[in-house]
Amino acid sequence: MTDPCSTLAALDASDPLAGFRDSFALRPGLLYLDGNSLGALPRATAARLAQAVSQEWGEGLITSWLGAGWSTAPARIGDKIARLLGAGPGEIVAADSTSVNIFKALTAALSLRPGRPVILSEATNFPTDVYMMQGIEAFSGGRIRAVTVAPDDIVDRLDQDVAVLLLTQVHYKSGRVRDMAEITRRAQAVGALVVWDLSHSSGAVEVDLNGANADFAVGCGYKFLNGGPGAPAFLFAARRHHGATPVLSGWFGHARPFAFEEDYAAAPGIERFLCGTPPVLGLAALEVGVDLMLSADMAQVRRKSMQMGDILIQLMKPLCADHGFCLISPEDGQARGSQVAYAHPQGYEIVQALKAVDVIADFRAPDIIRFGLTPLYLRYADMADLVDRIGTVCRTRSWDKPEYRERAAVT
């Protein structure tokens, strides 16, 4: 019988992405399986931020808006993200948070589909997506309706009333991957537009926005793009939609922001989706993560992600049988994003106990344990090490402690 550890060691030895691990600040012994919630720190980020603070801010002061390229950072970094996601130059800006960008994209789509009253999404979508829909409904006085249906009923619910469909390509709990091209085609066939949430896609799976004829997309910078906590998000608008009316009409989205005109005139291109002053330090950190991601081959990243997931699922099967873990992610790697998730009645307690053995995973209510698989800094052998540590926690019942049952404010 082949030794699994030898097989995994051989995979690591031939891994074309192995060298990227040294680009991240990870302490020895730590198994970090939460890059789908917060990416690890690239080693180059600290020096870049020090430069931005001490030289660009400290010495250049306000001259750095031009001299250090601060004012053009949203578009410059957006163009880099576009290369990862199959978009063209001038179709993505890095700005604001995912939630704010969802609002901007949804209202832009609504402006292009006047008379249609429905924003559609799936039940179980990430809460902020639905909250933004509900906020628009409330603000409209009920003229716009936020509608959610069962995930498998999305296509059947598309009709002439739907102005815009908001969907997450990779589901935040299960990791299920949606067929972007097919769903976009079905929505557009009834005249609806689609806003794709790529928060668990960008930097994790291969995305081709223009190949799928996508309308709008948003995503965050702090997960697989490794931009740091609270990193700026991004917004994609297909070039054909650059005439949409921005509802958040801030000064950086103005055609001539430094003319200080009394009335708003939207910028002619993607910059109209900007709003306030760019968060320069956050953008500096994000650009490091994006540059690092661009230096990797996304096809290799995706292959390794699927293979690590397949290995983890196989190794977890005895623990599923003996300790009550239930796989909720698709077994088929093509249908699964870069995470593997399990339901367990003591999911929260197990995640807390794993921290004591230097494993960081994450928990999503009510009972989901997520293991994020980040190919740039995880090894194949880490999958066996992870399962070994989970097994120890389960066999010893080390999760069964009062302090592990106390729910923290942030999970």
TAQUI-V328978 format. One record per helix or strand of 3 or more residues. SS is the DSSP state (h for helix, s for strand). FROM is the first residue (numbers start at 0). LEN is the number of residues. If there is no record, write none. Layout:
ss = (SS:SS)
from = (FROM:FROM)
len = (LEN:LEN)
This chain:
ss = (h:h:h:h:h:s:h:s:h:s:h:s:h:s:s:s:h:h:h:h:h:h:h:s:h:s:s:h:h)
from = (3:17:42:60:72:91:97:117:126:144:150:161:179:192:215:233:238:250:256:269:279:297:332:338:346:361:367:379:401)
len = (10:6:15:7:13:3:15:5:13:5:7:7:10:5:4:4:3:3:3:4:15:26:3:5:9:3:5:16:4)
